[in-house]
């Protein structure tokens, strides 16, 4: 019994020791204010940027059709090749048109011979008017016959000209320089005006890019760039379908005069160079980066950078009420500041309202801070500071069809 009592008391003591130790460990340790990294809001240069969805269009586009009806004898071009203005594309059967021209020429010769005889008759009638055998009516009839024949000669000569034109139409040449498509009909077919398009030629360099701009955003762009020179105040850059940025820039050259009622947008057009990228292995075939009808993202960038109040994009938080930051105020207390964002880059958020230059914004340690809490501020990490410097003058990033608003703190860069 004594041994049993000792064992129970020993077990109780062990349990009490474990319990007391656990309670001691559960008590929070006394610590100082949380350490945070801060950055001062400063003015930095930034290039305003807006993105839209657009399509590439050839400046010149020609549908080649036959002007006369005849057999197609030869196709003289390589499909998909670069051609020059005046290159012969198709050759049609010439025999019937040559025979028609010869017939019209013979008719002109016949009428001219008859006209020469009429002129001599008129001259004899005029000579006889001075003698007893001359009659005015005879002279008048000769004059009328001569004038009629002259008109017939002119009509026959017009027919000759028409036959020559039709004969020339048997040689179909390129009206513009550019890239030619595939042929719709091959040798041996009868072609004519009713045959439709034989092939299509599109010019290659430069190219148009057209894109619709929502009316509200068009007004914003007009207010932004109008005082700076209008169309000359922006440049065009293109993001290709594979995500690459096109290596050349272009200029705006046209804004439509009508708003599309079904979409409430206005069409804007720019021009951009499209030189030969490389030669193909096929003779006469070349490759250009931009293709007629290609879908691209159009990036409008201001020519001159503007000064904005900038903070790291990672400092921006958001909730149902909008965007805000945590700033270090008096006595090192964290303060919530509601802000309005403007153009931004992947690393910099431009602040339109809510902050002033010199305000200290918390950029690191945000998860440990609540508004009103005392913090221990210190400089942000070198990585944050270097990213801010690297972004000076960088173009802001925007989603297609937007004006480039800054992203949320939880956005993926």
C-alpha positions, 0 to 999 in steps of 0.5 A: 500500500505504501508503494502504491501511494508513493507511485500515485504521488510521483505520477501526480507530480510529473503531470503537474510539472508537464501542465505547468510547463505547457502553460508557461510555454503558451504565454506570449513572449514580450516583443517590440514593434514589427520591423517593416521596409519602407520607401518614400513616394517620389516623382519619377518619369514614366511613359504613358501607354494604352493597348488595343486589339487591332488587325494588319491591313495592306495599304494597297489590295487589288483583285485581279480579274479578266476584262475579256472572255478568252481561254487562259493560255499561261500563268506567268507567276509563282504563287505567293511570290513578290511581284513588281508593278507591270509584271505579266501575270496571265496570257489569254488566247490572242488569235480571235482578238487579232483577227477582229482588229485586222477586220476593223482595220480593213473596214477603216481602209475601205471607208477611207477609200470611199471618202477620198472618192467623195472628196473628189466628187465634191470638188468637181461639183464645186468647180461646175457651180460657176458654169451652166452645167453646175447645180447647187443641189448637186454640190450640196449632196456631195458635201453631205455625202463627204461629211457622212463618210468622214463620220463613218471613218471616225466610228470605224477608227474608234472600233479599231481602238476598242479592238486594240484595247481588247487585244491588250486585255489578253495580257493581264499585268500587275497594277501594283507591286506586292505579294501575290496569292494563289490562282483561282483558275489554271491554264485551259479554262475560259475566263472572263469578267464573270469568272470572278477574281483570278488572284489577289495582290497585296502590298507589303511595305508599309502596312496599315494597322486599324483598331477600334477605340471605345469612345470614352477612352478616345476622349481621354486620349484626346485630352491627354495628347491633344495639347502635346501635338495630337497624332504626332504625340504618340507612337505605335508599337505592336505585340505579335500573336506569339507575344513578341514585340515587333521591332519597328514603331509606327505613326497614327495617320487617321481617325474615322469621322463616325462612331460605330453605333453597335459598339460605341467605338471609333476606328483609328489607323496607323502606318508601320514599316514591314520590310523583308525579314528573309528570303525563302528557298522558293524563287521570288518568295520572301517573308515579312513579319506582318501579314495582311489580316493578322491579329495584333495588340496595338500599343500606343505610347507617348513620345515624351515621358511624364512625371508621376508620383511613384511607389513600388507596385507591391506596396498597393493593397486592395479591398472592396472599397478600392486601393490603399497603402499602409504608410508610416505616420507620426510616432511610427504608427501605420496609417491606411491611405486610400489612393487612386492609381494611374498609369503603371509599370510592372514594378511601379504604381503611379499614384494620382491621389492619396499620397504626397511626395516624401510619404513613407510607404510600407512595402515589406512586412505588410502581413505583420502590420495593422492600421494604428499599430506602431512599427519599426521602419527601415529602408526597403531591401536593395532588390526593391530599390534597384527595381524602382531605379530600373523602371525609370522612364519605362513604359507602363503596362496595360491590359488590351483596351485599357489605359494602363491602370496599376494592378493590385498588390496580389497581381502576378507580374 
